[in-house]
């Protein structure tokens, strides 16, 4: 989704991202790697814990809003998987678990 956004807003090719979008993608992947729910996870928007910093959350929201509708044309399987996850119930975090921003 970051690639779609970057290509259309910053004029990059499909295989490259501008430095700002690289940082956003790196941050998002780091947050996903540290997610305590992993495979049980629904979408981040429905998550019971919000692990994104407010400024990054806003940037990701902008990217997702723009790229979401276009994802169906570029990567239909990923788009359908995302829609499926969107309808999953958000899991509850076990007590005593802390997440580092």
Contact map, one row per residue, 1 for C-alpha under 8 A:
11111000000000000000000000000000000000000000000000000000000000110011001000000000000000000000000000000
11111100000000000000100010000000000000000000000000000000000000110010000000000000000000000000000000000
11111110000001111000000000000000000000000000000000000000000000000000000000000000000000000000000000000
11111111000001000000000000000000000000000000000000000000000000000010011000000000000000000000000000000
11111111110000000000000000000000000000000000000000000000000000100110000000000000000000000000000000000
01111111111100001100100000000000000000000000000000000000000000000000000000000000000000000000000000000
00111111111111001000000000000000000000000000000000000000000000000000000000000000000000000000000000000
00011111111100000000000000000000000000000000000000000000000000000000000000000000000000000000000000000
00001111111000000000000000000000000000000000000000000000000000000000000000000000000000000000000000000
00001111111100000100000000000000000000000000000000000000000000000000000000000000000000000000000000000
00000111111110000000000000000000000000000000000000000000000000000000000000000000000000000000000000000
00000111011111011100000000000000000000000000000000000000000000000000000000000000000000000000000000000
00000010001111111000000000000000000000000000000000000000000000000000000000000000000000000000000000000
00110010000111111000000000000000000000000000000000000000000000000000000000000000000000000000000000000
00100000000011111000000000000000000000000000000000000000000000000000000000000000000000000000000000000
00100000000111111100000000000000000000000000000000000000000000000000000000000000000000000000000000000
00100110000111111111110000000000000000000000000000000000000000000000000000000000000000000000000000000
00000100010100011111110000000000000000000000000000000000000000000000000000000000000000000000000000000
00000000000000001111111000000000000000000000000000000000000000000000000000000000000000000000000000000
00000000000000001111111100000000000000000000000000000000000000000000000000000000000000000000000000000
01000100000000001111111110000000000000000000000000000000000000000000000000000000000000000000000000000
00000000000000001111111111000000000000000000000000000000000000000000000000000000000000000000000000000
00000000000000000011111111100000000000000000000000000000000000000000000000000000000000000000000000000
00000000000000000001111111110000000000000000000000000001001100000000000000000000000000000000000000000
01000000000000000000111111111000000000000000000000000000000000000000000000000000000000000000000000000
00000000000000000000011111111100000000000000000000000000000000000000000000000000000000000000000000000
00000000000000000000001111111110000000000000000000000000000000000000000000000000000000000000000000000
00000000000000000000000111111111000000000000000000000000000000000000000000000000000000000000000000000
00000000000000000000000011111111100000000000000000000000000000000000000000000000000000000000000000000
00000000000000000000000001111111110000000000000000000000000000000000000000000000000000000000000000000
00000000000000000000000000111111111000000000000000110000000000000000000000000000000000000000000000000
00000000000000000000000000011111111001000000000000000000000000000000000000000000000000000000000000000
00000000000000000000000000001111111001000000000000000000000000000000000000000000000000000000000000000
00000000000000000000000000000111111100000000000000000000000000000000000000000000000000000000000000100
00000000000000000000000000000011111111000000000000000000000000000000000000000000000000000000000000000
00000000000000000000000000000000011111000000000000000000000000000000000000000000000000000000100000100
00000000000000000000000000000000001111111000000000000000000000000000000000000000000000000010100000000
00000000000000000000000000000001101111111000000000000000000000000000000000000000000000000000000000000
00000000000000000000000000000000000011111000000000000000000000000000000000000000000000000000000000000
00000000000000000000000000000000000011111100000000000000000000000000000000000000000000000010000000000
00000000000000000000000000000000000011111111001000000000000000000000000000000000000010010110000000000
00000000000000000000000000000000000000011111011000000000000000000000000000000000000011111110000000000
00000000000000000000000000000000000000001111111000000000000000000000000000000000010011000100000000000
00000000000000000000000000000000000000001111111001000000000000000000000000000000000000000000000000000
00000000000000000000000000000000000000000011111000000000000000000000000000000000000000000000000000000
00000000000000000000000000000000000000000111111100000000000000000000000000000000000001000100000000000
00000000000000000000000000000000000000001111111111000000000000000000000000000000000000000110000000000
00000000000000000000000000000000000000000000011111000000000000000000000000000000000000000111100000000
00000000000000000000000000000000000000000000001111100000000000000000000000000000000000000000100000000
00000000000000000000000000000000000000000001001111110000000000000000000000000000000000000000000000000
00000000000000000000000000000010000000000000000011111000000000000000000000000000000000000000000000111
00000000000000000000000000000010000000000000000001111101100000000000000000000000000000000000000000001
00000000000000000000000000000000000000000000000000111111100000000000000000000000000000000000000000001
00000000000000000000000000000000000000000000000000011111110000000000000000000000000000000000000000000
00000000000000000000000000000000000000000000000000001111111000000000000000000000000000000000000000000
00000000000000000000000100000000000000000000000000011111111100000000000000000000000000000000000000000
00000000000000000000000000000000000000000000000000011111111110000000000000000000000000000000000000000
00000000000000000000000000000000000000000000000000000111111111000000000000000000000000000000000000000
00000000000000000000000100000000000000000000000000000011111111100000000000000000000000000000000000000
00000000000000000000000100000000000000000000000000000001111111110000000000000000000000000000000000000
00000000000000000000000000000000000000000000000000000000111111111000000000000000000000000000000000000
00000000000000000000000000000000000000000000000000000000011111111100000000000000000000000000000000000
11001000000000000000000000000000000000000000000000000000001111111110000000000000000000000000000000000
11000000000000000000000000000000000000000000000000000000000111111111000000000000000000000000000000000
00000000000000000000000000000000000000000000000000000000000011111111100000000000000000000000000000000
00001000000000000000000000000000000000000000000000000000000001111111110000000000000000000000000000000
11011000000000000000000000000000000000000000000000000000000000111111111000000000000000000000000000000
10000000000000000000000000000000000000000000000000000000000000011111111100000010000000000000000000000
00000000000000000000000000000000000000000000000000000000000000001111111100000000000000000000000000000
00010000000000000000000000000000000000000000000000000000000000000111111111000000000000000000000000000
10010000000000000000000000000000000000000000000000000000000000000011111111110110000000000000000000000
00000000000000000000000000000000000000000000000000000000000000000001111111111111000000000000000000000
00000000000000000000000000000000000000000000000000000000000000000000011111110000000000000000000000000
00000000000000000000000000000000000000000000000000000000000000000000011111110000000000000000000000000
00000000000000000000000000000000000000000000000000000000000000000000001111111110000000000000000000000
00000000000000000000000000000000000000000000000000000000000000000000001111111111000000000000000000000
00000000000000000000000000000000000000000000000000000000000000000000000100111111100000000000000000000
00000000000000000000000000000000000000000000000000000000000000000000001100111111110000000000000000000
00000000000000000000000000000000000000000000000000000000000000000001001100111111111000000000000000000
00000000000000000000000000000000000000000000000000000000000000000000000100011111111100000000000000000
00000000000000000000000000000000000000000000000000000000000000000000000000001111111110000000000000000
00000000000000000000000000000000000000000010000000000000000000000000000000000111111111000000000000000
00000000000000000000000000000000000000000000000000000000000000000000000000000011111111100000000000000
00000000000000000000000000000000000000000000000000000000000000000000000000000001111111110000000000000
00000000000000000000000000000000000000001110000000000000000000000000000000000000111111110000000000000
00000000000000000000000000000000000000000110010000000000000000000000000000000000011111110000000000000
00000000000000000000000000000000000000000100000000000000000000000000000000000000001111111000000000000
00000000000000000000000000000000000000001100000000000000000000000000000000000000000111111100000000000
00000000000000000000000000000000000000000100000000000000000000000000000000000000000000111110000000000
00000000000000000000000000000000000000001110011100000000000000000000000000000000000000011111000000000
00000000000000000000000000000000000010011100001100000000000000000000000000000000000000001111100000000
00000000000000000000000000000000000000000000000100000000000000000000000000000000000000000111110000000
00000000000000000000000000000000000110000000000110000000000000000000000000000000000000000011111010000
00000000000000000000000000000000000000000000000000000000000000000000000000000000000000000001111110000
00000000000000000000000000000000000000000000000000000000000000000000000000000000000000000000111110000
00000000000000000000000000000000000000000000000000000000000000000000000000000000000000000000011111000
00000000000000000000000000000000000000000000000000000000000000000000000000000000000000000000111111100
00000000000000000000000000000000000000000000000000000000000000000000000000000000000000000000000111110
00000000000000000000000000000000010100000000000000100000000000000000000000000000000000000000000011111
00000000000000000000000000000000000000000000000000100000000000000000000000000000000000000000000001111
00000000000000000000000000000000000000000000000000111000000000000000000000000000000000000000000000111
